[in-house]
Amino acid sequence: MYKKTPENLTDEEKLKQLNEKIEDCIENKGAIEIRDAYLDKADFYKEKKNWTKFREVMDLALTKTVGASKKLEYTMDILQSYHEERNAVKFKEYLQKCKALEEEGSDWEKKNKLSLYKAIANINLRNFKLAAEQMISTINTFNSPEIISFSDLIFYTTLLGILCLPRKIIFEKLIQSSEVSTELRRNSYMESLLTSFYKCKYQEFFPSLLKVHAMVQNDEFLKKHDRYIIRQARIVIYTQFLESYKTVTLENMANNFGVSADFIDRELAELIASRKLNCKIDKIQGIVESQKADSRISQYDAIVKKGDLLIEKMHKLARIAQN
């Protein structure tokens, strides 16, 4: 008589076997066996991408789990399910749970995975510097393709690094990294952007940036920040150029970037007006004069930002009180 192998069982038959195993473990075995039986059933739902059922069973497995490291592992599995569904609210909730468990105990592999989850959350919040630092820390020991691909990791790290990290860190962690260099050879636009920025090849920077911008617009995590990213890239590259000069003519600067003097004039005027560049334009002499950053301006901006956050919290509390 033909006997079905596990591979030939229907989904209903597989679930029946899994449930029978769980019942047997509950009646005759200990907490570890019960937990493992729940995990087997959770794997079944994971393969089917039935994330609701997966989480229900994982919650049961967690009730039979002791030790912070294992609890973190299984909570991160639930976090991953919300990442798969792109459920930002529940993702944030479970990320906080994982952070709390991480403090109780974690190995390097879990810390690396959690760093990637934190980085994704920080990209969503536009905390690009922190996201870049968290991603850089995972490059050498990357083992989490279920979260993001390695090529995406290098893309995010390189782009956000250019926008936010000091040149020393860019050199040590990106330019000198064999892993980064190897991956960037497969992404010529990103490689060109990094090279033109670091080696001050200003005429190549904006053409490369336009190509990378098209990639940003198609990226699920970065596309909502695309205008900010382009603006920040302009600020970074102009700041880098102007740091080399006390004064420079508009014509000279335009020639370096391969654009017209009128274009540079408009660009700088906009960024100076919004206090993103510490320089001034002398229209009569046609020169740009660099200025030392005024710490009072940055302090003022920080106070305004904190004030805005406080007002926002007060409004939320007022709405809660009214309800």
C-alpha positions in Angstrom: 0.0 0.0 0.0 1.3 3.5 -0.9 2.4 5.4 2.2 2.6 9.1 2.2 5.9 10.8 3.0 5.9 14.1 4.9 6.6 15.9 1.5 3.4 14.4 0.1 1.1 15.3 2.9 -1.6 17.9 2.3 -1.5 21.1 4.5 -4.5 19.8 6.5 -2.6 16.5 7.2 0.6 18.4 8.1 -1.4 20.6 10.6 -3.1 17.6 12.1 0.3 15.9 12.7 1.7 19.1 14.2 -1.3 19.5 16.5 -1.1 15.9 17.6 2.6 16.4 18.4 1.8 19.5 20.5 -1.0 17.6 22.4 1.4 14.7 23.1 4.1 17.0 24.4 1.6 18.8 26.6 0.4 15.5 28.1 3.7 13.6 28.4 6.7 15.9 28.1 8.3 19.1 29.4 8.3 22.8 28.6 11.2 22.6 26.1 9.5 19.8 24.1 6.3 21.8 24.1 8.1 24.9 22.9 9.8 23.1 20.1 6.5 21.6 19.0 5.0 25.1 18.8 8.1 26.2 16.9 7.5 23.4 14.3 4.0 24.6 13.8 5.1 28.2 13.6 7.6 27.2 10.8 4.7 25.7 8.9 2.8 29.0 8.9 6.0 30.9 8.1 6.5 28.9 5.0 2.9 29.8 4.0 3.5 33.4 4.9 0.5 33.3 7.1 1.9 35.8 9.5 -1.1 36.2 11.7 -1.2 32.4 12.5 2.6 32.4 12.8 2.5 35.1 15.5 -0.2 33.3 17.4 1.9 30.2 17.6 5.1 32.1 18.4 3.3 33.8 21.3 2.5 30.3 22.7 6.1 29.3 22.2 7.3 32.3 24.1 5.2 31.2 27.1 7.3 28.1 27.3 10.6 29.9 26.9 13.1 30.9 29.6 16.3 32.9 29.2 16.6 36.4 27.6 18.6 35.2 24.6 15.9 32.7 23.4 13.1 35.1 24.2 15.0 37.8 22.1 15.4 35.3 19.2 11.7 34.4 19.1 10.6 38.0 19.6 12.8 39.0 16.7 11.1 36.4 14.6 7.8 38.2 15.3 9.5 41.5 14.6 10.6 40.1 11.2 7.0 39.1 10.4 5.9 42.7 10.9 8.8 43.8 8.8 7.6 41.4 6.0 4.2 43.0 6.2 5.6 46.5 6.4 3.5 47.1 9.5 5.3 50.2 10.9 3.2 50.5 14.1 3.7 46.9 15.2 7.3 46.9 14.0 8.1 49.8 16.3 6.3 48.1 19.2 8.2 44.9 18.9 11.5 46.7 18.2 11.1 48.2 21.7 10.5 44.8 23.2 13.6 43.5 21.5 15.7 46.4 22.7 14.6 45.6 26.3 15.5 41.9 25.9 18.8 42.8 24.3 19.8 44.6 27.5 19.1 41.4 29.5 21.4 39.2 27.3 22.3 38.7 23.7 25.0 37.3 21.5 26.8 39.1 18.6 24.6 37.6 15.9 21.4 38.8 17.5 23.0 42.2 18.2 23.9 42.5 14.5 20.4 41.6 13.3 18.9 44.0 15.8 21.2 46.7 14.6 19.8 46.3 11.1 16.2 46.6 12.4 17.2 49.7 14.4 18.8 51.2 11.3 15.6 50.6 9.3 13.6 52.3 12.0 16.0 55.2 12.0 15.8 55.6 8.2 12.1 55.9 8.6 12.6 58.6 11.3 15.3 60.3 9.1 17.9 59.7 11.8 20.4 59.0 8.9 23.6 59.4 10.9 22.6 56.8 13.5 21.3 54.5 10.8 24.6 54.7 8.9 26.6 53.9 12.0 24.3 50.9 12.9 24.6 49.5 9.3 28.4 50.0 9.2 28.7 47.8 12.3 27.0 44.9 10.6 29.0 44.8 7.3 31.9 42.6 8.2 29.6 40.0 9.9 26.5 40.3 7.8 24.3 37.3 7.9 20.7 38.6 7.7 19.5 38.5 4.1 15.9 38.0 5.4 16.0 41.6 6.6 17.7 43.3 3.7 20.1 42.1 0.9 23.8 42.8 1.2 23.7 45.0 -1.9 21.0 47.2 -0.2 23.0 47.3 3.0 26.0 48.7 1.1 23.8 51.1 -0.9 22.2 52.5 2.3 25.5 52.7 4.2 27.3 54.4 1.4 24.7 57.0 0.6 23.9 57.8 4.2 27.6 57.8 5.0 28.2 60.5 2.4 25.4 62.6 3.8 26.2 62.3 7.5 29.6 60.7 8.5 33.0 62.4 8.9 35.5 61.9 6.1 37.7 59.8 8.4 35.0 57.3 9.0 34.1 57.2 5.3 37.7 56.4 4.5 38.2 53.8 7.2 34.8 52.0 6.9 33.9 52.5 3.3 36.8 53.4 1.1 39.2 50.9 2.7 36.6 48.1 3.1 37.1 45.3 0.7 33.4 44.2 1.2 32.1 47.6 0.3 34.5 48.0 -2.7 33.5 44.6 -4.1 29.8 45.3 -3.8 30.1 48.8 -5.2 31.7 47.4 -8.4 28.2 46.0 -9.1 26.7 49.5 -8.6 28.7 51.9 -10.8 26.5 54.9 -9.9 27.0 54.5 -6.2 30.7 53.8 -6.7 31.0 57.0 -8.8 29.2 59.1 -6.2 31.4 57.9 -3.4 34.6 58.3 -5.4 33.7 61.8 -6.7 32.8 62.9 -3.2 35.8 61.6 -1.4 38.3 62.5 -4.1 36.8 65.9 -4.7 36.0 65.2 -8.3 33.2 67.8 -8.3 32.3 67.7 -12.0 31.4 64.0 -11.6 29.4 64.5 -8.4 26.1 65.9 -9.7 25.8 63.5 -12.7 26.4 60.6 -10.3 23.9 62.0 -7.8 21.2 62.3 -10.4 21.6 58.6 -11.3 21.5 57.6 -7.6 18.5 59.8 -7.1 16.6 57.6 -9.5 17.5 54.6 -7.3 16.4 56.5 -4.2 13.0 57.3 -5.8 12.4 53.5 -6.3 13.5 52.5 -2.9 10.8 51.7 -0.4 12.6 53.1 2.6 14.3 56.1 1.1 11.7 57.4 -1.5 9.8 59.4 1.1 13.1 61.2 1.9 14.2 61.8 -1.7 14.0 65.6 -1.7 15.7 65.8 1.7 18.5 63.5 0.5 19.2 65.5 -2.6 19.2 68.8 -0.6 21.5 67.3 2.0 23.9 66.0 -0.7 24.1 69.5 -2.1 24.9 71.0 1.3 27.6 68.4 2.0 29.4 68.8 -1.3 29.2 72.6 -1.3 30.4 72.7 2.3 33.3 70.4 1.5 34.4 72.6 -1.4 34.1 75.9 0.5 36.1 74.6 3.5 39.1 74.7 1.2 38.8 78.4 0.6 38.5 81.6 2.5 37.2 83.3 -0.7 36.5 81.9 -4.1 34.9 83.4 -7.2 31.6 82.2 -8.4 33.1 81.5 -11.8 35.8 79.3 -10.3 33.3 77.4 -8.2 31.0 77.0 -11.2 33.9 75.6 -13.3 34.8 73.1 -10.6 31.2 71.8 -10.6 30.8 72.0 -14.4 27.8 74.3 -14.2 27.1 78.0 -14.8 27.9 80.8 -12.4 24.2 81.7 -12.3 23.3 78.2 -11.2 25.9 78.3 -8.4 24.6 81.7 -7.4 21.0 80.5 -7.1 22.1 77.3 -5.3 24.2 79.1 -2.7 21.6 81.8 -2.2 18.9 79.3 -1.3 21.1 77.4 1.1 22.5 80.5 2.7 19.0 81.9 3.2 18.0 78.7 5.0 21.2 78.8 7.1 22.5 75.6 5.7 25.8 77.1 4.5 28.1 79.3 6.5 29.2 81.7 3.7 28.1 84.9 2.0 28.0 86.1 -1.6 29.5 89.4 -2.7 27.6 90.0 -5.9 29.6 93.1 -6.8 33.0 91.3 -6.8 31.4 88.0 -7.8 33.0 86.0 -4.9 31.9 83.6 -2.2 33.3 84.3 1.3 33.4 81.4 3.8 32.5 82.2 7.4 33.1 80.4 10.6 30.1 78.6 12.0 28.4 80.5 14.7 27.7 78.1 17.6 24.8 80.3 18.7 22.9 79.5 15.5 23.1 75.7 16.0 22.1 76.2 19.7 19.1 78.3 18.6 18.1 75.6 16.0 18.4 73.0 18.7 16.2 75.0 21.1 13.6 75.6 18.4 13.5 71.8 17.6 13.1 70.8 21.2 10.4 73.5 21.6 8.5 72.1 18.7 8.7 68.6 20.1 7.5 69.8 23.5 4.5 71.6 21.9 3.6 68.5 19.9 3.6 66.4 23.1 1.5 69.0 24.9 -1.1 68.9 22.1 -1.2 65.1 22.3 -1.7 65.2 26.1 -4.5 67.8 25.6 -6.3 65.5 23.1 -6.0 62.6 25.5 -7.3 64.7 28.4 -10.3 65.8 26.3 -11.2 62.2 25.5 
